[in-house]
Amino acid sequence: MTSALELQDAASVDPFTAVESLRAALDRAGIVFPSLAVDPQGTPRVRLVELGRVRPDVAMRLADALQRGQAA
């Protein structure tokens, strides 16, 4: 099965849309990245998303959610 991400190349992905999509997915998993944002110092050519830092328990919840997703 081809995911939506695989259908888009990196240059065509709007970083603000990516941040909101990731924020929504994390929210559904009960995970909050307080510093999640578009990198304000990124260049137009290299647009980056800043994930920020999280507490260890949040990192463990993220790892668990990813592992459960891979197992599905």
CHARMM-style PDB file with segment names, atoms N, HN, CA, C and O in Angstrom:
ATOM      1  N   MET     1       0.836  -1.174   0.000  1.00  0.00      PROA
ATOM      2  CA  MET     1       0.000   0.000   0.000  1.00  0.00      PROA
ATOM      3  C   MET     1       0.885   1.243   0.000  1.00  0.00      PROA
ATOM      4  O   MET     1       1.831   1.328   0.783  1.00  0.00      PROA
ATOM      5  N   THR     2       0.591   2.197  -0.861  1.00  0.00      PROA
ATOM      6  HN  THR     2      -0.177   2.128  -1.497  1.00  0.00      PROA
ATOM      7  CA  THR     2       1.362   3.424  -0.968  1.00  0.00      PROA
ATOM      8  C   THR     2       0.753   4.487  -0.067  1.00  0.00      PROA
ATOM      9  O   THR     2      -0.447   4.754  -0.131  1.00  0.00      PROA
ATOM     10  N   SER     3       1.591   5.095   0.776  1.00  0.00      PROA
ATOM     11  HN  SER     3       2.566   4.878   0.828  1.00  0.00      PROA
ATOM     12  CA  SER     3       1.091   6.128   1.678  1.00  0.00      PROA
ATOM     13  C   SER     3       1.057   7.472   0.964  1.00  0.00      PROA
ATOM     14  O   SER     3       1.672   7.648  -0.088  1.00  0.00      PROA
ATOM     15  N   ALA     4       0.334   8.410   1.549  1.00  0.00      PROA
ATOM     16  HN  ALA     4      -0.166   8.266   2.403  1.00  0.00      PROA
ATOM     17  CA  ALA     4       0.262   9.756   0.986  1.00  0.00      PROA
ATOM     18  C   ALA     4       1.642  10.385   0.931  1.00  0.00      PROA
ATOM     19  O   ALA     4       1.958  11.122  -0.004  1.00  0.00      PROA
ATOM     20  N   LEU     5       2.463  10.096   1.930  1.00  0.00      PROA
ATOM     21  HN  LEU     5       2.206   9.498   2.690  1.00  0.00      PROA
ATOM     22  CA  LEU     5       3.807  10.656   1.971  1.00  0.00      PROA
ATOM     23  C   LEU     5       4.635  10.178   0.795  1.00  0.00      PROA
ATOM     24  O   LEU     5       5.392  10.959   0.218  1.00  0.00      PROA
ATOM     25  N   GLU     6       4.510   8.919   0.428  1.00  0.00      PROA
ATOM     26  HN  GLU     6       3.895   8.284   0.896  1.00  0.00      PROA
ATOM     27  CA  GLU     6       5.287   8.370  -0.675  1.00  0.00      PROA
ATOM     28  C   GLU     6       4.887   8.979  -2.010  1.00  0.00      PROA
ATOM     29  O   GLU     6       5.656   8.925  -2.970  1.00  0.00      PROA
ATOM     30  N   LEU     7       3.704   9.550  -2.081  1.00  0.00      PROA
ATOM     31  HN  LEU     7       3.080   9.593  -1.301  1.00  0.00      PROA
ATOM     32  CA  LEU     7       3.235  10.149  -3.317  1.00  0.00      PROA
ATOM     33  C   LEU     7       3.721  11.581  -3.494  1.00  0.00      PROA
ATOM     34  O   LEU     7       3.540  12.163  -4.563  1.00  0.00      PROA
ATOM     35  N   GLN     8       4.328  12.153  -2.478  1.00  0.00      PROA
ATOM     36  HN  GLN     8       4.475  11.681  -1.609  1.00  0.00      PROA
ATOM     37  CA  GLN     8       4.790  13.535  -2.538  1.00  0.00      PROA
ATOM     38  C   GLN     8       6.298  13.574  -2.411  1.00  0.00      PROA
ATOM     39  O   GLN     8       6.886  12.826  -1.630  1.00  0.00      PROA
ATOM     40  N   ASP     9       6.928  14.459  -3.190  1.00  0.00      PROA
ATOM     41  HN  ASP     9       6.450  15.066  -3.825  1.00  0.00      PROA
ATOM     42  CA  ASP     9       8.361  14.623  -2.992  1.00  0.00      PROA
ATOM     43  C   ASP     9       8.583  15.712  -1.949  1.00  0.00      PROA
ATOM     44  O   ASP     9       7.687  16.510  -1.674  1.00  0.00      PROA
ATOM     45  N   ALA    10       9.767  15.739  -1.377  1.00  0.00      PROA
ATOM     46  HN  ALA    10      10.495  15.090  -1.600  1.00  0.00      PROA
ATOM     47  CA  ALA    10      10.057  16.630  -0.250  1.00  0.00      PROA
ATOM     48  C   ALA    10       9.804  18.096  -0.580  1.00  0.00      PROA
ATOM     49  O   ALA    10       9.309  18.838   0.268  1.00  0.00      PROA
ATOM     50  N   ALA    11      10.130  18.523  -1.779  1.00  0.00      PROA
ATOM     51  HN  ALA    11      10.532  17.921  -2.468  1.00  0.00      PROA
ATOM     52  CA  ALA    11       9.984  19.933  -2.134  1.00  0.00      PROA
ATOM     53  C   ALA    11       8.529  20.368  -2.218  1.00  0.00      PROA
ATOM     54  O   ALA    11       8.233  21.555  -2.082  1.00  0.00      PROA
ATOM     55  N   SER    12       7.627  19.439  -2.438  1.00  0.00      PROA
ATOM     56  HN  SER    12       7.868  18.475  -2.548  1.00  0.00      PROA
ATOM     57  CA  SER    12       6.221  19.818  -2.604  1.00  0.00      PROA
ATOM     58  C   SER    12       5.441  19.829  -1.293  1.00  0.00      PROA
ATOM     59  O   SER    12       4.280  20.238  -1.275  1.00  0.00      PROA
ATOM     60  N   VAL    13       6.048  19.392  -0.210  1.00  0.00      PROA
ATOM     61  HN  VAL    13       6.991  19.060  -0.225  1.00  0.00      PROA
ATOM     62  CA  VAL    13       5.336  19.326   1.070  1.00  0.00      PROA
ATOM     63  C   VAL    13       5.454  20.666   1.790  1.00  0.00      PROA
ATOM     64  O   VAL    13       6.556  21.137   2.073  1.00  0.00      PROA
ATOM     65  N   ASP    14       4.313  21.270   2.079  1.00  0.00      PROA
ATOM     66  HN  ASP    14       3.418  20.888   1.849  1.00  0.00      PROA
ATOM     67  CA  ASP    14       4.294  22.522   2.821  1.00  0.00      PROA
ATOM     68  C   ASP    14       4.654  22.232   4.275  1.00  0.00      PROA
ATOM     69  O   ASP    14       4.005  21.395   4.902  1.00  0.00      PROA
ATOM     70  N   PRO    15       5.676  22.903   4.836  1.00  0.00      PROA
ATOM     71  CA  PRO    15       6.084  22.587   6.206  1.00  0.00      PROA
ATOM     72  C   PRO    15       5.004  22.897   7.244  1.00  0.00      PROA
ATOM     73  O   PRO    15       4.927  22.217   8.267  1.00  0.00      PROA
ATOM     74  N   PHE    16       4.178  23.901   6.999  1.00  0.00      PROA
ATOM     75  HN  PHE    16       4.240  24.453   6.168  1.00  0.00      PROA
ATOM     76  CA  PHE    16       3.110  24.233   7.950  1.00  0.00      PROA
ATOM     77  C   PHE    16       2.041  23.144   7.956  1.00  0.00      PROA
ATOM     78  O   PHE    16       1.506  22.793   9.007  1.00  0.00      PROA
ATOM     79  N   THR    17       1.739  22.617   6.781  1.00  0.00      PROA
ATOM     80  HN  THR    17       2.173  22.903   5.927  1.00  0.00      PROA
ATOM     81  CA  THR    17       0.788  21.513   6.687  1.00  0.00      PROA
ATOM     82  C   THR    17       1.358  20.273   7.364  1.00  0.00      PROA
ATOM     83  O   THR    17       0.637  19.544   8.045  1.00  0.00      PROA
ATOM     84  N   ALA    18       2.651  20.036   7.174  1.00  0.00      PROA
ATOM     85  HN  ALA    18       3.237  20.628   6.620  1.00  0.00      PROA
ATOM     86  CA  ALA    18       3.307  18.884   7.795  1.00  0.00      PROA
ATOM     87  C   ALA    18       3.255  18.987   9.313  1.00  0.00      PROA
ATOM     88  O   ALA    18       2.999  17.994   9.995  1.00  0.00      PROA
ATOM     89  N   VAL    19       3.496  20.176   9.844  1.00  0.00      PROA
ATOM     90  HN  VAL    19       3.704  20.982   9.290  1.00  0.00      PROA
ATOM     91  CA  VAL    19       3.454  20.379  11.297  1.00  0.00      PROA
ATOM     92  C   VAL    19       2.054  20.095  11.830  1.00  0.00      PROA
ATOM     93  O   VAL    19       1.905  19.405  12.839  1.00  0.00      PROA
ATOM     94  N   GLU    20       1.034  20.616  11.168  1.00  0.00      PROA
ATOM     95  HN  GLU    20       1.155  21.176  10.349  1.00  0.00      PROA
ATOM     96  CA  GLU    20      -0.334  20.397  11.644  1.00  0.00      PROA
ATOM     97  C   GLU    20      -0.741  18.933  11.527  1.00  0.00      PROA
ATOM     98  O   GLU    20      -1.448  18.414  12.392  1.00  0.00      PROA
ATOM     99  N   SER    21      -0.302  18.269  10.470  1.00  0.00      PROA
ATOM    100  HN  SER    21       0.272  18.690   9.768  1.00  0.00      PROA
ATOM    101  CA  SER    21      -0.598  16.845  10.300  1.00  0.00      PROA
ATOM    102  C   SER    21       0.073  16.021  11.397  1.00  0.00      PROA
ATOM    103  O   SER    21      -0.543  15.125  11.974  1.00  0.00      PROA
ATOM    104  N   LEU    22       1.334  16.331  11.678  1.00  0.00      PROA
ATOM    105  HN  LEU    22       1.834  17.059  11.209  1.00  0.00      PROA
ATOM    106  CA  LEU    22       2.057  15.617  12.730  1.00  0.00      PROA
ATOM    107  C   LEU    22       1.449  15.914  14.094  1.00  0.00      PROA
ATOM    108  O   LEU    22       1.301  15.011  14.918  1.00  0.00      PROA
ATOM    109  N   ARG    23       1.096  17.177  14.338  1.00  0.00      PROA
ATOM    110  HN  ARG    23       1.217  17.910  13.668  1.00  0.00      PROA
ATOM    111  CA  ARG    23       0.493  17.547  15.623  1.00  0.00      PROA
ATOM    112  C   ARG    23      -0.815  16.777  15.840  1.00  0.00      PROA
ATOM    113  O   ARG    23      -1.082  16.301  16.944  1.00  0.00      PROA
ATOM    114  N   ALA    24      -1.621  16.658  14.791  1.00  0.00      PROA
ATOM    115  HN  ALA    24      -1.404  17.044  13.895  1.00  0.00      PROA
ATOM    116  CA  ALA    24      -2.892  15.932  14.898  1.00  0.00      PROA
ATOM    117  C   ALA    24      -2.653  14.449  15.169  1.00  0.00      PROA
ATOM    118  O   ALA    24      -3.348  13.852  15.991  1.00  0.00      PROA
ATOM    119  N   ALA    25      -1.682  13.852  14.490  1.00  0.00      PROA
ATOM    120  HN  ALA    25      -1.117  14.337  13.822  1.00  0.00      PROA
ATOM    121  CA  ALA    25      -1.380  12.432  14.700  1.00  0.00      PROA
ATOM    122  C   ALA    25      -0.853  12.193  16.111  1.00  0.00      PROA
ATOM    123  O   ALA    25      -1.236  11.222  16.764  1.00  0.00      PROA
ATOM    124  N   LEU    26       0.021  13.074  16.578  1.00  0.00      PROA
ATOM    125  HN  LEU    26       0.332  13.862  16.047  1.00  0.00      PROA
ATOM    126  CA  LEU    26       0.541  12.945  17.937  1.00  0.00      PROA
ATOM    127  C   LEU    26      -0.584  13.115  18.957  1.00  0.00      PROA
ATOM    128  O   LEU    26      -0.632  12.402  19.959  1.00  0.00      PROA
ATOM    129  N   ASP    27      -1.479  14.055  18.700  1.00  0.00      PROA
ATOM    130  HN  ASP    27      -1.440  14.634  17.886  1.00  0.00      PROA
ATOM    131  CA  ASP    27      -2.606  14.286  19.608  1.00  0.00      PROA
ATOM    132  C   ASP    27      -3.481  13.038  19.720  1.00  0.00      PROA
ATOM    133  O   ASP    27      -3.919  12.685  20.815  1.00  0.00      PROA
ATOM    134  N   ARG    28      -3.738  12.372  18.596  1.00  0.00      PROA
ATOM    135  HN  ARG    28      -3.382  12.659  17.706  1.00  0.00      PROA
ATOM    136  CA  ARG    28      -4.540  11.144  18.625  1.00  0.00      PROA
ATOM    137  C   ARG    28      -3.862  10.063  19.454  1.00  0.00      PROA
ATOM    138  O   ARG    28      -4.533   9.204  20.025  1.00  0.00      PROA
ATOM    139  N   ALA    29      -2.525  10.102  19.523  1.00  0.00      PROA
ATOM    140  HN  ALA    29      -1.980  10.800  19.059  1.00  0.00      PROA
ATOM    141  CA  ALA    29      -1.779   9.128  20.320  1.00  0.00      PROA
ATOM    142  C   ALA    29      -1.569   9.612  21.751  1.00  0.00      PROA
ATOM    143  O   ALA    29      -0.942   8.920  22.553  1.00  0.00      PROA
ATOM    144  N   GLY    30      -2.090  10.804  22.080  1.00  0.00      PROA
ATOM    145  HN  GLY    30      -2.599  11.367  21.428  1.00  0.00      PROA
ATOM    146  CA  GLY    30      -1.931  11.343  23.427  1.00  0.00      PROA
ATOM    147  C   GLY    30      -0.543  11.877  23.695  1.00  0.00      PROA
ATOM    148  O   GLY    30      -0.082  11.880  24.837  1.00  0.00      PROA
ATOM    149  N   ILE    31       0.129  12.331  22.645  1.00  0.00      PROA
ATOM    150  HN  ILE    31      -0.245  12.328  21.718  1.00  0.00      PROA
ATOM    151  CA  ILE    31       1.510  12.799  22.755  1.00  0.00      PROA
ATOM    152  C   ILE    31       1.557  14.275  22.370  1.00  0.00      PROA
ATOM    153  O   ILE    31       0.939  14.689  21.388  1.00  0.00      PROA
ATOM    154  N   VAL    32       2.300  15.069  23.156  1.00  0.00      PROA
ATOM    155  HN  VAL    32       2.801  14.733  23.953  1.00  0.00      PROA
ATOM    156  CA  VAL    32       2.452  16.495  22.869  1.00  0.00      PROA
ATOM    157  C   VAL    32       3.933  16.816  22.717  1.00  0.00      PROA
ATOM    158  O   VAL    32       4.742  16.502  23.591  1.00  0.00      PROA
ATOM    159  N   PHE    33       4.278  17.446  21.601  1.00  0.00      PROA
ATOM    160  HN  PHE    33       3.621  17.701  20.891  1.00  0.00      PROA
ATOM    161  CA  PHE    33       5.615  18.006  21.394  1.00  0.00      PROA
ATOM    162  C   PHE    33       5.452  19.519  21.550  1.00  0.00      PROA
ATOM    163  O   PHE    33       5.002  20.176  20.611  1.00  0.00      PROA
ATOM    164  N   PRO    34       5.803  20.093  22.706  1.00  0.00      PROA
ATOM    165  CA  PRO    34       5.539  21.507  22.952  1.00  0.00      PROA
ATOM    166  C   PRO    34       6.221  22.450  21.965  1.00  0.00      PROA
ATOM    167  O   PRO    34       5.706  23.536  21.699  1.00  0.00      PROA
ATOM    168  N   SER    35       7.351  22.060  21.427  1.00  0.00      PROA
ATOM    169  HN  SER    35       7.770  21.178  21.643  1.00  0.00      PROA
ATOM    170  CA  SER    35       8.109  22.951  20.544  1.00  0.00      PROA
ATOM    171  C   SER    35       7.914  22.646  19.069  1.00  0.00      PROA
ATOM    172  O   SER    35       8.635  23.195  18.235  1.00  0.00      PROA
ATOM    173  N   LEU    36       6.969  21.794  18.725  1.00  0.00      PROA
ATOM    174  HN  LEU    36       6.384  21.348  19.402  1.00  0.00      PROA
ATOM    175  CA  LEU    36       6.744  21.429  17.330  1.00  0.00      PROA
ATOM    176  C   LEU    36       6.374  22.670  16.527  1.00  0.00      PROA
ATOM    177  O   LEU    36       5.392  23.345  16.834  1.00  0.00      PROA
ATOM    178  N   ALA    37       7.169  22.970  15.491  1.00  0.00      PROA
ATOM    179  HN  ALA    37       7.967  22.422  15.241  1.00  0.00      PROA
ATOM    180  CA  ALA    37       6.941  24.176  14.687  1.00  0.00      PROA
ATOM    181  C   ALA    37       7.761  24.096  13.408  1.00  0.00      PROA
ATOM    182  O   ALA    37       8.640  23.246  13.264  1.00  0.00      PROA
ATOM    183  N   VAL    38       7.454  24.995  12.488  1.00  0.00      PROA
ATOM    184  HN  VAL    38       6.740  25.685  12.605  1.00  0.00      PROA
ATOM    185  CA  VAL    38       8.292  25.144  11.306  1.00  0.00      PROA
ATOM    186  C   VAL    38       9.553  25.870  11.750  1.00  0.00      PROA
ATOM    187  O   VAL    38       9.475  26.845  12.497  1.00  0.00      PROA
ATOM    188  N   ASP    39      10.708  25.407  11.301  1.00  0.00      PROA
ATOM    189  HN  ASP    39      10.772  24.615  10.694  1.00  0.00      PROA
ATOM    190  CA  ASP    39      11.983  26.026  11.652  1.00  0.00      PROA
ATOM    191  C   ASP    39      12.030  27.428  11.042  1.00  0.00      PROA
ATOM    192  O   ASP    39      12.039  27.565   9.818  1.00  0.00      PROA
ATOM    193  N   PRO    40      12.059  28.469  11.877  1.00  0.00      PROA
ATOM    194  CA  PRO    40      12.040  29.831  11.342  1.00  0.00      PROA
ATOM    195  C   PRO    40      13.328  30.220  10.625  1.00  0.00      PROA
ATOM    196  O   PRO    40      13.343  31.197   9.876  1.00  0.00      PROA
ATOM    197  N   GLN    41      14.400  29.479  10.841  1.00  0.00      PROA
ATOM    198  HN  GLN    41      14.388  28.686  11.449  1.00  0.00      PROA
ATOM    199  CA  GLN    41      15.669  29.805  10.208  1.00  0.00      PROA
ATOM    200  C   GLN    41      15.945  28.954   8.980  1.00  0.00      PROA
ATOM    201  O   GLN    41      17.009  29.060   8.369  1.00  0.00      PROA
ATOM    202  N   GLY    42      14.993  28.115   8.621  1.00  0.00      PROA
ATOM    203  HN  GLY    42      14.129  28.029   9.117  1.00  0.00      PROA
ATOM    204  CA  GLY    42      15.156  27.300   7.425  1.00  0.00      PROA
ATOM    205  C   GLY    42      15.118  28.167   6.179  1.00  0.00      PROA
ATOM    206  O   GLY    42      14.509  29.237   6.169  1.00  0.00      PROA
ATOM    207  N   THR    43      15.764  27.702   5.147  1.00  0.00      PROA
ATOM    208  HN  THR    43      16.258  26.833   5.154  1.00  0.00      PROA
ATOM    209  CA  THR    43      15.755  28.431   3.881  1.00  0.00      PROA
ATOM    210  C   THR    43      14.574  27.962   3.042  1.00  0.00      PROA
ATOM    211  O   THR    43      14.038  26.880   3.284  1.00  0.00      PROA
ATOM    212  N   PRO    44      14.162  28.755   2.063  1.00  0.00      PROA
ATOM    213  CA  PRO    44      13.060  28.308   1.198  1.00  0.00      PROA
ATOM    214  C   PRO    44      13.370  26.989   0.488  1.00  0.00      PROA
ATOM    215  O   PRO    44      12.460  26.210   0.204  1.00  0.00      PROA
ATOM    216  N   ARG    45      14.633  26.740   0.204  1.00  0.00      PROA
ATOM    217  HN  ARG    45      15.372  27.373   0.435  1.00  0.00      PROA
ATOM    218  CA  ARG    45      15.030  25.506  -0.479  1.00  0.00      PROA
ATOM    219  C   ARG    45      15.032  24.307   0.461  1.00  0.00      PROA
ATOM    220  O   ARG    45      14.651  23.203   0.072  1.00  0.00      PROA
ATOM    221  N   VAL    46      15.461  24.531   1.696  1.00  0.00      PROA
ATOM    222  HN  VAL    46      15.770  25.428   2.012  1.00  0.00      PROA
ATOM    223  CA  VAL    46      15.516  23.456   2.693  1.00  0.00      PROA
ATOM    224  C   VAL    46      14.575  23.841   3.831  1.00  0.00      PROA
ATOM    225  O   VAL    46      14.980  24.484   4.800  1.00  0.00      PROA
ATOM    226  N   ARG    47      13.338  23.445   3.698  1.00  0.00      PROA
ATOM    227  HN  ARG    47      13.009  22.923   2.911  1.00  0.00      PROA
ATOM    228  CA  ARG    47      12.325  23.789   4.702  1.00  0.00      PROA
ATOM    229  C   ARG    47      12.283  22.665   5.727  1.00  0.00      PROA
ATOM    230  O   ARG    47      12.069  21.502   5.386  1.00  0.00      PROA
ATOM    231  N   LEU    48      12.492  23.032   6.986  1.00  0.00      PROA
ATOM    232  HN  LEU    48      12.666  23.977   7.262  1.00  0.00      PROA
ATOM    233  CA  LEU    48      12.596  22.032   8.041  1.00  0.00      PROA
ATOM    234  C   LEU    48      11.493  22.194   9.081  1.00  0.00      PROA
ATOM    235  O   LEU    48      10.951  23.280   9.283  1.00  0.00      PROA
ATOM    236  N   VAL    49      11.184  21.084   9.727  1.00  0.00      PROA
ATOM    237  HN  VAL    49      11.625  20.201   9.563  1.00  0.00      PROA
ATOM    238  CA  VAL    49      10.244  21.074  10.843  1.00  0.00      PROA
ATOM    239  C   VAL    49      11.054  20.844  12.108  1.00  0.00      PROA
ATOM    240  O   VAL    49      11.831  19.894  12.195  1.00  0.00      PROA
ATOM    241  N   GLU    50      10.866  21.721  13.085  1.00  0.00      PROA
ATOM    242  HN  GLU    50      10.235  22.493  13.014  1.00  0.00      PROA
ATOM    243  CA  GLU    50      11.549  21.615  14.371  1.00  0.00      PROA
ATOM    244  C   GLU    50      10.700  20.759  15.296  1.00  0.00      PROA
ATOM    245  O   GLU    50       9.571  21.118  15.629  1.00  0.00      PROA
ATOM    246  N   LEU    51      11.257  19.615  15.712  1.00  0.00      PROA
ATOM    247  HN  LEU    51      12.175  19.324  15.441  1.00  0.00      PROA
ATOM    248  CA  LEU    51      10.522  18.731  16.614  1.00  0.00      PROA
ATOM    249  C   LEU    51      10.711  19.134  18.067  1.00  0.00      PROA
ATOM    250  O   LEU    51       9.842  18.867  18.898  1.00  0.00      PROA
ATOM    251  N   GLY    52      11.821  19.765  18.387  1.00  0.00      PROA
ATOM    252  HN  GLY    52      12.527  19.982  17.713  1.00  0.00      PROA
ATOM    253  CA  GLY    52      12.075  20.218  19.747  1.00  0.00      PROA
ATOM    254  C   GLY    52      12.482  19.089  20.673  1.00  0.00      PROA
ATOM    255  O   GLY    52      12.778  17.976  20.237  1.00  0.00      PROA
ATOM    256  N   ARG    53      12.490  19.397  21.948  1.00  0.00      PROA
ATOM    257  HN  ARG    53      12.250  20.301  22.302  1.00  0.00      PROA
ATOM    258  CA  ARG    53      12.868  18.423  22.972  1.00  0.00      PROA
ATOM    259  C   ARG    53      11.635  17.981  23.736  1.00  0.00      PROA
ATOM    260  O   ARG    53      10.672  18.732  23.890  1.00  0.00      PROA
ATOM    261  N   VAL    54      11.687  16.733  24.214  1.00  0.00      PROA
ATOM    262  HN  VAL    54      12.469  16.123  24.089  1.00  0.00      PROA
ATOM    263  CA  VAL    54      10.578  16.197  25.006  1.00  0.00      PROA
ATOM    264  C   VAL    54      11.138  15.468  26.224  1.00  0.00      PROA
ATOM    265  O   VAL    54      12.306  15.081  26.257  1.00  0.00      PROA
ATOM    266  N   ARG    55      10.275  15.293  27.223  1.00  0.00      PROA
ATOM    267  HN  ARG    55       9.326  15.608  27.196  1.00  0.00      PROA
ATOM    268  CA  ARG    55      10.663  14.529  28.410  1.00  0.00      PROA
ATOM    269  C   ARG    55      10.850  13.061  28.025  1.00  0.00      PROA
ATOM    270  O   ARG    55      10.304  12.614  27.016  1.00  0.00      PROA
ATOM    271  N   PRO    56      11.615  12.307  28.816  1.00  0.00      PROA
ATOM    272  CA  PRO    56      11.827  10.891  28.518  1.00  0.00      PROA
ATOM    273  C   PRO    56      10.536  10.083  28.436  1.00  0.00      PROA
ATOM    274  O   PRO    56      10.433   9.176  27.609  1.00  0.00      PROA
ATOM    275  N   ASP    57       9.542  10.396  29.282  1.00  0.00      PROA
ATOM    276  HN  ASP    57       9.626  11.133  29.953  1.00  0.00      PROA
ATOM    277  CA  ASP    57       8.293   9.631  29.227  1.00  0.00      PROA
ATOM    278  C   ASP    57       7.544   9.875  27.917  1.00  0.00      PROA
ATOM    279  O   ASP    57       6.874   8.978  27.407  1.00  0.00      PROA
ATOM    280  N   VAL    58       7.656  11.075  27.380  1.00  0.00      PROA
ATOM    281  HN  VAL    58       8.200  11.804  27.795  1.00  0.00      PROA
ATOM    282  CA  VAL    58       7.022  11.379  26.097  1.00  0.00      PROA
ATOM    283  C   VAL    58       7.738  10.618  24.982  1.00  0.00      PROA
ATOM    284  O   VAL    58       7.096  10.081  24.080  1.00  0.00      PROA
ATOM    285  N   ALA    59       9.061  10.576  25.048  1.00  0.00      PROA
ATOM    286  HN  ALA    59       9.582  11.013  25.781  1.00  0.00      PROA
ATOM    287  CA  ALA    59       9.831   9.819  24.054  1.00  0.00      PROA
ATOM    288  C   ALA    59       9.450   8.341  24.089  1.00  0.00      PROA
ATOM    289  O   ALA    59       9.355   7.699  23.043  1.00  0.00      PROA
ATOM    290  N   MET    60       9.234   7.802  25.282  1.00  0.00      PROA
ATOM    291  HN  MET    60       9.312   8.323  26.132  1.00  0.00      PROA
ATOM    292  CA  MET    60       8.832   6.398  25.399  1.00  0.00      PROA
ATOM    293  C   MET    60       7.436   6.175  24.826  1.00  0.00      PROA
ATOM    294  O   MET    60       7.193   5.157  24.178  1.00  0.00      PROA
ATOM    295  N   ARG    61       6.510   7.117  25.056  1.00  0.00      PROA
ATOM    296  HN  ARG    61       6.707   7.944  25.583  1.00  0.00      PROA
ATOM    297  CA  ARG    61       5.161   6.987  24.482  1.00  0.00      PROA
ATOM    298  C   ARG    61       5.213   7.047  22.960  1.00  0.00      PROA
ATOM    299  O   ARG    61       4.483   6.328  22.278  1.00  0.00      PROA
ATOM    300  N   LEU    62       6.080   7.910  22.432  1.00  0.00      PROA
ATOM    301  HN  LEU    62       6.672   8.495  22.986  1.00  0.00      PROA
ATOM    302  CA  LEU    62       6.239   7.988  20.977  1.00  0.00      PROA
ATOM    303  C   LEU    62       6.799   6.684  20.434  1.00  0.00      PROA
ATOM    304  O   LEU    62       6.298   6.164  19.437  1.00  0.00      PROA
ATOM    305  N   ALA    63       7.827   6.152  21.073  1.00  0.00      PROA
ATOM    306  HN  ALA    63       8.234   6.575  21.883  1.00  0.00      PROA
ATOM    307  CA  ALA    63       8.410   4.880  20.636  1.00  0.00      PROA
ATOM    308  C   ALA    63       7.370   3.769  20.673  1.00  0.00      PROA
ATOM    309  O   ALA    63       7.300   2.952  19.755  1.00  0.00      PROA
ATOM    310  N   ASP    64       6.569   3.734  21.722  1.00  0.00      PROA
ATOM    311  HN  ASP    64       6.626   4.398  22.468  1.00  0.00      PROA
ATOM    312  CA  ASP    64       5.526   2.716  21.840  1.00  0.00      PROA
ATOM    313  C   ASP    64       4.491   2.856  20.721  1.00  0.00      PROA
ATOM    314  O   ASP    64       4.081   1.861  20.123  1.00  0.00      PROA
ATOM    315  N   ALA    65       4.072   4.087  20.440  1.00  0.00      PROA
ATOM    316  HN  ALA    65       4.405   4.896  20.925  1.00  0.00      PROA
ATOM    317  CA  ALA    65       3.084   4.315  19.379  1.00  0.00      PROA
ATOM    318  C   ALA    65       3.638   3.897  18.022  1.00  0.00      PROA
ATOM    319  O   ALA    65       2.917   3.309  17.215  1.00  0.00      PROA
ATOM    320  N   LEU    66       4.898   4.190  17.763  1.00  0.00      PROA
ATOM    321  HN  LEU    66       5.484   4.667  18.418  1.00  0.00      PROA
ATOM    322  CA  LEU    66       5.516   3.794  16.492  1.00  0.00      PROA
ATOM    323  C   LEU    66       5.625   2.281  16.383  1.00  0.00      PROA
ATOM    324  O   LEU    66       5.356   1.705  15.329  1.00  0.00      PROA
ATOM    325  N   GLN    67       6.020   1.642  17.475  1.00  0.00      PROA
ATOM    326  HN  GLN    67       6.239   2.110  18.331  1.00  0.00      PROA
ATOM    327  CA  GLN    67       6.137   0.184  17.453  1.00  0.00      PROA
ATOM    328  C   GLN    67       4.784  -0.478  17.248  1.00  0.00      PROA
ATOM    329  O   GLN    67       4.679  -1.457  16.509  1.00  0.00      PROA
ATOM    330  N   ARG    68       3.739   0.048  17.897  1.00  0.00      PROA
ATOM    331  HN  ARG    68       3.824   0.844  18.497  1.00  0.00      PROA
ATOM    332  CA  ARG    68       2.397  -0.502  17.698  1.00  0.00      PROA
ATOM    333  C   ARG    68       1.946  -0.306  16.256  1.00  0.00      PROA
ATOM    334  O   ARG    68       1.290  -1.174  15.680  1.00  0.00      PROA
ATOM    335  N   GLY    69       2.298   0.827  15.682  1.00  0.00      PROA
ATOM    336  HN  GLY    69       2.831   1.532  16.150  1.00  0.00      PROA
ATOM    337  CA  GLY    69       1.934   1.098  14.295  1.00  0.00      PROA
ATOM    338  C   GLY    69       2.636   0.176  13.319  1.00  0.00      PROA
ATOM    339  O   GLY    69       2.045  -0.230  12.319  1.00  0.00      PROA
ATOM    340  N   GLN    70       3.886  -0.162  13.591  1.00  0.00      PROA
ATOM    341  HN  GLN    70       4.367   0.168  14.404  1.00  0.00      PROA
ATOM    342  CA  GLN    70       4.632  -1.079  12.725  1.00  0.00      PROA
ATOM    343  C   GLN    70       4.076  -2.483  12.818  1.00  0.00      PROA
ATOM    344  O   GLN    70       4.112  -3.237  11.845  1.00  0.00      PROA
ATOM    345  N   ALA    71       3.564  -2.839  13.983  1.00  0.00      PROA
ATOM    346  HN  ALA    71       3.535  -2.227  14.774  1.00  0.00      PROA
ATOM    347  CA  ALA    71       3.049  -4.193  14.184  1.00  0.00      PROA
ATOM    348  C   ALA    71       1.689  -4.385  13.514  1.00  0.00      PROA
ATOM    349  O   ALA    71       1.268  -5.514  13.261  1.00  0.00      PROA
ATOM    350  N   ALA    72       1.015  -3.288  13.234  1.00  0.00      PROA
ATOM    351  HN  ALA    72       1.357  -2.371  13.440  1.00  0.00      PROA
ATOM    352  CA  ALA    72      -0.338  -3.378  12.638  1.00  0.00      PROA
ATOM    353  C   ALA    72      -0.290  -3.754  11.167  1.00  0.00      PROA
ATOM    354  OT1 ALA    72      -1.334  -3.869  10.525  1.00  0.00      PROA
TER     355      ALA     72
END
